[in-house]
Amino acid sequence: MSTLPNPFGQVLVALVTPFTPDGEVDWADVEKHIDDVITAGADGIVVTGTTGETSTLTDPEKIKLVEVGKSVAAGRAKIITGGGSNETAHAIELAKKSEKAGADGNMVVTPYYNKPTQAGILTHFRMIADATDLPVILYDIPGRTGVPIKYETILRAAKHPNILAVKDAKGDLSEVSRVLNQTDLYYFSGDDANVLPSLAIGATGLIGVTANIAPTPYRHMVDAVNAGDLKTATAAHKALEPLVRATMTHVPGTVATKYILHGLGRISSPRVRLPLVGPEEWEAAQIEDEIDLVKDIPGVSFDNFRPDRNAAAGGALPKVAGTTR
């Protein structure tokens, strides 16, 4: 683990962006949801990431999410901007605006769609890290971007003074161990099912989707690992397993998370923006079957879970389209 102070926290929520039924950002719900997860144990919030539907947010929406997050957190949690871009110039612009808006860190995703070489990926990361004083988390998620950040590239990127961490959604724990042995990078699990295994080999924490629904057991898990209490950490992991499966396996995590949060009465609408759509009948049934297996999770009760398949159906076209520049 890094000898440098951790500027990000350990229990980070990959925040959903609540929308109204017509697909506009529901700012009241954004504020409420941020406050809810911080109160429940999160010490970091990643806004405008994959789970926040960054690909369909406008730049002004992304910057306002940072501003609102900082206002609601009021020093209780770090606010990390997670949008990035597959255009280096655009990513630099967003980083500068996010820094000005008060972001505490910048999570930079591997350029997607372009499929650059490792040299291009490294240059992209270095130029964004050069553009601000924000500490940077590299986001390695080849399932979405088409290209991994290779081991050698991570080692080279780690030499940059502003690149301090990796969010790993690749799931190769042997490579994580290898990098942890050779760098001072903080590692965050980007795969909800692998949080405890990652922590067990030296990861710092998580940037989690399921943490939108249940931050408290992740707080307990991380605190237990910090205290060397594997029994308590394992109990939290086991309790979370069916909820993680409900959230992450049947439809995109954003879709399932909003469906569940709405069913719990914690957001006003489960709406997502196209091309995402709400779960179809059979997908909703699978999610609900998994929820039926959830027992005794601190901070969450499914006794009054009332999912609304009709409210979740389809996807929205917002009034103003997001842009790539």
N, C-alpha and C positions, 0 to 999 in steps of 0.2 A: 504494500500500500504506500501511497505517496507520503513523503515526509513534509510536503507543503500543506498549509492549512486547507481544509476542504471548503470551497466557497459555494457548494451546491446543496448540501444536506445529504441525507441518506434515503429517506422515504419520499420519493418524488412521484407525483401523480401526473400521468400523461393525460392532461385535462380534455374532456369533451367540450365542445362549444355548443351550448344549448341554443336551439333555434325556435322561433315561433312556427306555427303550422304552415305558414307561407314561406318559410325558409330564411327569414331575417334573423340576425343575432338577437337573442332575448337577453338584453343586458341585465335586467333584474335577476334572471335566473343565473347568469354568469356570476354575478356578485354573490348570490346565495350559495351556489355550488362551491365556489372557491372558499368561502368562509366555512362551509360544512366540512370540507376535506381537511382544512387546516385544523379546525377544532377537533377533528377525529384523529389527528396524529401526523399529518403530512408536514414535512419541513421544507419541501420544495414543490413548485408547480411548473410544469412545462406547458406553456400555452402555445397554440399554433403549431403543434406537432402533427404527426400522422393521425392520432386519435382526435385531435381538434379540427380535422378536415382542412388542413392547411392548403391543400391543392385547390379548394374552391372558395377560400377566403380572399377578399381583396386586401391590398396592402394597408389601406386605412383601418380595416377591421383588425388586422394583425397588430398594428401599433396600438390601437385602442385596447386590445386585450392585454397588452403589457401594462399600459397605464392603469386599467381597471384592476388588474392583478396586484400591482404595487399598492394601490390605494386600499384594497380590501385586506391584503396581507399585513400592511402597517408594521412591517418588521418582524412578523411572526414566522414568515417563510420566504424562501428565495423564489424569485420569478425568473424563469429561464425562457427565452424565446426559442422556438423550435422549428420555425418555418423553413429557412434555407431556400435554395433554388437550384435548378440545374443550369442556371446561367450565372457565372461567377460575378459579373458586374451587378446583377440584381441581388445576389446574396450579400454582397458588400454593402449595397444601398440599404437593404433591410437591417443588416447588423448595425449600421451607423444610426439609423432611425430608432431602432430598438434600444440602443445604448442611451440615446438622448431621452427616450421615454422612461428610462429607469430600470431596464433589465439588469439582472444580476449575473446573467450568463447567456451564452449562445450555443445552442445545439445545432450542429451543422451536418446535414445529411449528405451522404455520398451522391454526387450528381447522377440523376436518374435519366433514363431514355437515351441520353447521348452515348452512354457506355464508353467513357474515356479510359485511356490507359492508366496504369498506376501512377505514372509521372504526371498525368493530367489531374488525377485525383489529389495527389500531394500538393501540386501547385494551387489548386482550388482551395484546399484547406489552409495553406500558408498565407495566401493573399487575404482571405477572410479574417484569419487570426491577426494579420498585420493591421487590419483596417480599424480596429477598436482596441480598447483596453480590457474588453470583456474576457473572462475565462471561457474556454471553448470545450465543449463535449463533442467528439466525433461520433456520428450516428452510423453504425455499420449494420445495414439491413438489406442484404443482397436479394432477398425474396421480392422486395419492392423496387429496388434500384437497378437490378440486373447485373451489378458488379460488386464484389466484396472489397473491403479494404484488406489487402494482404498483410501478412505478418511483417514483412520487411518494410512496408509502407507505414505501418503503425509505429515501428521503431524510429523511422526517420521523422515522422510527424511529431513524435514525443519530444524531440529536441527543441521544438518551438516553445518559447517561454509562456505563451498564452494557451497552448493546447495541453489541457490538464486531465482530460478524461475521455472515456469511450462508453457509449451505450451499445452493448453487444446484443444484437438480435440474430446472430449467426448460430449460436448454440454450440459452438465448438469449445468445450471447456478445457480441452488440452491446450488449445492455442491461447485461451485466456491465461492459463497458468504460465505458459511460456512468456507471454508479454509481461505479466505481473512480476516475473522473476528478473526481467531485464529493463524495466522502466519504472518510473515513479507515477505512472498514470493511475487515476482512480477509475475503477470499472463499475458500471451499472448494468444490472441485468435488464435486458429489453425483451425478455421472454418470461411471461408471468409464471409459467410452470417450472422454470429453472431458477427462481429467486434463491431458494435455500441452497441448492447445490452450488450456485455461484458464490453466495456468501461464504460457504464452507471452504472454498479454495482461495478466499481473500478478496472477493469483490467488495466494493464499498457500500452498495445499496441497490435500489431498483428505480426504474422509471416505468411505472406500471399502469396498465389499463384497468385491471380489476380493482386497483386502488381507488378509482373513482367511486366505486360502490362500497368498498370495505378497506379504508386506510388503517383502521385500528389494529387488525391482526398483523398487518405488515410492520407497523410500529413495534408491536410485541415481538415479532420475529427478529427484526433487526436489533432491538434492545437485548434480546436474549442471546443472540450471536455475540454481540459486543461484550456480554457478561460471561461468555463461555458456557451458556446453558443450552446445550443441544436438545435436551428433552422438551423444553418449552418451545423452542424454535420449530422443532419437528411437529409438535402438536398444532401449531399455527398453520404450518404447511399442509398438514393433513386436513384440517378444517376448511382450508381455502380451496382444496383440490376440485370439488364439484362446481364451485362458483367460477373458478378459472376456466373449467371446461365449458360451462354455460356461456361465458363471456367470449372465449377465444377460438372455439372450434367449429361452430356451425355457420356463422356469418362473420363479416368483418367486425373486429372488436368494437369499433365506434357504434355500429348498428346495434349490436347486442347490448352494449353498455347503456345506450340511450333507452332502449326498450325496457331494460331492467330498472333503470333509475326512474323512468316514467311510471312503471308499475308499482314502484315504492312510493310514488307521490313526491319525489325529490326534484324533478324538473317538470315543467308544464306541458312539454310536448316531446315525443320521441323522434321528431322529424330530422332527417338527414338531407343533404343536398345531392342532387344527381351529379354523377352517375350512381352514387350509392342509393339504395332503396331499403325500405324496412323489410323485415323477415317475411317470407311467404308463410302460408299456414303451416306447412310441415316443418319449416325451420323454427317458427315460433314454438311449435309443440315440442321440438327437441330441446330448445332453451328452457322451457317450462319444466320438462322432465328432469333436467339437470338441477334446476332450482329446488325441486322437491327433495333432492338428496342433501341439500345444504342444512347443516345443523350447528347451532351454538357458535355462531361467529360474533365476536364482540362488536358492538356498535351497529349491527344490522339485524333486523327481524323481518322475516318473510311471512309472518302471520297474516298480514293484511296486503300481501302482494296481489295487485290487480292489473295484470298486463292488458293492454288495449291493442289488439292486432289491427283494428280498423284505423286507429290514430297513427299507427306506425307505417301503414301501407304506403308504398310508392316513395317518391323523392321529390324534393322541391327545386324549382328554378328561381333563384333570388332575383331581385330587381336589378342589381348591378353585378355584372359578371366579374369573377376573379380574373387576374391577368398573370402572365408569366413575366411581364416587365412593367 
